[in-house]
């Protein structure tokens, strides 16, 4: 994966967020705290991916830090808050949703693992070619 491709992820995230807000409006988003938090974290992931793709560095944080933050934010916004919502909404009736919860949890763990791999500079799962490398 090329470093610049993270910008495409970031742009796509921010466009999806804007379309969601245009279709449903701010009122619908702010009526549910869980939805507002999920969309806020999703937007944070988009900004982090955009910063990684544009090679913006802040202090010791390189593009790898921002790409990892993008993956973590995606895991939290989609997976964590969806699973939390399923359990919170109906704690006694989650048995029919075990497969969904299990799949979402597994997806979240995979996203976090990819983020850790990128952040630590490992190339076990994803190989990221920096713009600075030949």
N, C-alpha and C positions, 0 to 999 in steps of 0.2 A: 504494500500500500504506500502510495506517495503521501508525503506530509500535506501537500496542497489539497488532497481530496477531503481532508477534514473540513475545509471551508465549505465544500458542497453540503456536507452533513449539517453544518451550522446554518447555512442559508435555508436548507430544506426545513429544519426544525423551526426557524423563525417564521417562515412562510406558513407552515402548518399552524403554528400558534396564532398568527394573524387571521388566517381564514377561520379558525375556530372562534376567535373573538368576534369576527364580523358576522358569522352565521348566528351564533347564540347570544352575543352581546355581553357587555360587562356585568349586567344585572344577574344573568344566569350563572356566571362564573363566581361572582362574589356571594351568591346566595348559599353556596356550599363551601365551607372552609377547606374541606379535603380537596375539592376540585381546584380551588384557588391555589393551594399549596402545590398540587400536582402540576398545574400549568406553569406556576412560577419556577419550579425546579426544572421543568422541561425547557423553559426559556433560558434558564441559567446554563443548561447543557448545550443549547444552541449557541449561546455566546461563547462558551468555553471551546466548542469545536471550531467556531469561526476564528477565535484567537489562535488556536493551534495551527490552523491552516494558513493563517497569515504570518506565522512565525513571530508573534508578539511575545516578548519576554518581559517579565516583571520581577526584578530582583533575581533570585536563584531559580525562578520558575520558568522552565523552557516549554516548548510546544508539547513535550511529553506530559508535563503536569496538567496542562489544559485539556489534552486529549483524554487523559485518565479521568479528569473531572467531568468531562462530557459523558463518558461511559457510566460513571457513578451516578450522575444526575439522571440519566436515562433509566438506569436500574431502579432508582428510588421513585421516580415519577410514575413509571408504568407499572413496575412490578410491586414495589413495596407498598405503595398507597392503594393499589388495587386489591392486593391480598389483605391488607389491613382493613380496607373497606368491606370486603366480603365477610371477614370474621366479625368486625364491629357491628355491621348492620344486622346480622342474624347469627349470634354466637351458638345458638342451639340447633341451627338448621344449616350447617355448613357441609354436612356429609354428602349431599348431591354435588357439591362444588369441589370435592377433594381433588379430582383430576385437574380441574382448571387451576386451583391453588397450587398444586404440585408442579404443573407445567410452568406457571408464572414464576414460582420460586426458583425452579431450575434455570429458567431464562435469566433471572436476575443474578444468580450465582455466576452464570457464564459471562454476563456483561461485566460484573465486578472483576472476574478473573482476567478478562481482556484488558480492563483498565489497569489492573495491577501489573500485568505483563508490560504494557506500554510505559507506565510510570517508572518501573525499575530498569528500563532499558533492555529487558530480556526480549528474546525473539523466539520464544517457545510456541506462541500462538499466532502473533501478528508480527510481521517484519515491516517496520516503518522506515522508509528511505527519507532521510532529512534533506532539506534543500541545500544545506551546506556541504553535504557529502558529494563526492565526485560522481 
